[in-house]
């Protein structure tokens, strides 16, 4: 007869199950990498206290092994998800050949990439930068150069020197970019900024007409305002901006840094309109996570430029350009514009159903896979709860949850997101509302100085 002593008992299956690594890791000593970051990094970001280690497709993993569904995409950068096999192959191949030469010489990829971007955009010429904010500054230089008459001596203030930008705008962090960024918390601490910028009320044609004259050299528009809360430019406003720019000899500059290169389900957001801009600015997804931006422009604008007027050390290197060319080919080969349109429609449909269930959802805005969910209460607690549940989103303009999933997102992952998001909406405590705080997420209202 078998004994009943403890040494003969089988272990209960429930006792042998290991707890998830990320739960047990919370009780370990602090990560020295986080301590180093807190001590030595300039405190420019409110980073989450986790260290991300790797990603695959639409998911990211941290040091504890916790998995996150990535609906932020590095803020619109990782549009192919993470470690797309074709991108990895190109990086490995080119890193073994050359990472940098200089712009004193040609490399194998700048010309073909420029040709491809010209075909996508309807522009004629391309300049490669390192980032979107550098592209903004370069475009502002081009607008001043284009507006200067032959009889106006260099070093003097040209008659055409003013810039128009929109209230609620965000164009970047350099001095030029913050001078055309309306949000005061980005601009005022660094005053005086580049002079000559004035802000037009969002989608207000009458205000645009009142402020546009022969002293304007350029008007900058985000086709869809990203940091400002996912607000699309209206067709009426775009058309009037185009006609006024042509009438006054100014440049219409489309900031497509966040909404361009497929995000809306078109190559560029402005392609839903009947007329083109004079300059198009791109960056974020262009090199699949490597730093690369670009200015795309017309032959007329490019003809004013001569060697030495503008330049870059790193912009347009062989590695970044090879990856960017592969990215554009992947978008075409995998028919990702169609996927963006389909998954975007499914996402909007699901969010509309959630809006009917949760009364604090005020509005759903955007196009394709660039969507803002405006709440009547502060969005930050929802972002934190989402991260705890393994979902990455963020909040912009205080009350708008911003969704920027990768172009390769699947129908199943859209359903996964909607399930997680519904749970987050249901269990997150509600904070102060927009009306309680005196803020408004609507850029067409008077109270536009609300911080993001």
Secondary structure, 3 states (H helix, E strand, C coil): CCCCCHHHCCCCHHHHCCCCHHHHHHHCCCCHHHHHHHHHCCCCCCCCCCCEEEEEECEEEECCCCEEEECCHHHHCCCCCECCHHHHHHHHHHHCCCCCCCCCCCCCCHHHHHHHHHHHHCCCEEEEECCHHHHHHHHHHHHHHHHCCCCCCCCCCCCCCEEEEECCCCCCCCHHHHHCCCCHHHHHHHCCCCCCEEEECCCCHHHHHHHCCCCEEEEEEECEECCCCCEECCHHHHHHHHHHHHHHCCEEEEECCCCCCCCCCCCCHHHHCCCCCCEEEECCCCECCECCEEEEECHHHHCCCCCCCCCCCCCCCHHHHHHHHHHHHHHHHCCHHHHHHHHHHHHHHHHHHHHHHCCCEEEEEEECCEEEEEECECCHHHHHHHHHCCEECEEECCCEEEECCCCCCCHHHHHHHHHHHHHHHHHCCCCCEHHHHCCCCCCCCCCCCCCC
